[in-house]
Every structure is written in structure tokens, then in C-alpha cells.
Amino acid sequence: MTTQPTHTPTPWKVKYNTDGEGSSIYDQDGNVFIGTTTMDKNAAFIVRAVNAYAPMVEALQACLNSEYVDSYGTRIPVIKGELRQQIAIALEKAEGRS
């Protein structure tokens, strides 16, 4: 049985070099990702995240846009309250707005 490698814990941060040439990705503790093993684990995580990005954003937007019309003709969101707020925050992060 093959186990999935563990990627570097999130959140990750990008820091751009002061000369404007290149950047580095740091983990939540400020450590630069270094080493072939770590790079392979992070590469697999990045590929999964990139491949899942568009369908997840589309699904989250559909959740926020879903509504029903009551007997008075009022449009009412299906997703409300804290869950709606969590989805909105996730979309902001996914779209680089926060």
C-alpha cells in the first residue's frame, strides 16, 4: 500500500526578492521550501489544488447564487448565515481579494 506524501502545512506565503527578480514560497513558520523530497510533496499538493481550483470556485459561486422564490415572489438565498459567510471568504481568498 502506497501512502500519500505529506505536503508542507498551509497557509503558504510568497515573498518577492527585493531586486524584483524571482520569489520564494514560505510555510506558516517562515521557512523556505527546500529539498527534493519536500518539493515533490509540495508539487503533488500544488497540482491537486490547481486542478481542483476552477470546479471548486464554480461550485462555491453556485452555492452563493442558489435561491428559491417563496409564495410571495420573494427571492430567498438557499445558503444563509455563517455558512454563506464562510463560502464568501473562501471565494475571496481563491480569487486573491483577501
LINDA-V755759 format. One record per residue. RES is the residue in three letters. OMEGA is omega in whole degrees, 0 to 359 (999 if undefined). NEAR is the number of other C-alpha atoms within 8 Angstrom. Layout:
# LINDA-V755759
res,omega,near
RES,OMEGA,NEAR
RES,OMEGA,NEAR
This chain:
# LINDA-V755759
res,omega,near
MET,179,2
THR,177,3
THR,177,4
GLN,174,4
PRO,179,5
THR,178,5
HIS,177,9
THR,181,9
PRO,177,7
THR,5,6
PRO,176,6
TRP,178,9
LYS,174,8
VAL,174,8
LYS,182,8
TYR,179,9
ASN,183,9
THR,179,5
ASP,179,4
GLY,181,6
GLU,174,7
GLY,181,6
SER,176,8
SER,177,9
ILE,183,10
TYR,176,13
ASP,184,14
GLN,179,10
ASP,179,5
GLY,179,6
ASN,177,7
VAL,176,8
PHE,181,10
ILE,174,6
GLY,183,6
THR,182,6
THR,179,6
THR,180,11
MET,179,10
ASP,180,8
LYS,180,12
ASN,179,10
ALA,179,8
ALA,179,9
PHE,180,9
ILE,180,8
VAL,179,8
ARG,182,8
ALA,180,8
VAL,181,8
ASN,181,7
ALA,188,8
TYR,185,9
ALA,179,8
PRO,178,7
MET,178,8
VAL,179,10
GLU,180,8
ALA,179,8
LEU,177,10
GLN,178,9
ALA,177,8
CYS,181,9
LEU,182,12
ASN,184,7
SER,181,9
GLU,173,9
TYR,181,8
VAL,180,9
ASP,184,8
SER,178,5
TYR,181,5
GLY,180,6
THR,177,7
ARG,183,8
ILE,179,8
PRO,177,10
VAL,180,9
ILE,183,10
LYS,170,8
GLY,186,6
GLU,180,6
LEU,178,8
ARG,179,10
GLN,178,9
GLN,179,8
ILE,180,10
ALA,179,9
ILE,179,8
ALA,178,8
LEU,178,11
GLU,179,10
LYS,181,9
ALA,182,9
GLU,176,6
GLY,180,6
ARG,177,6
SER,999,4
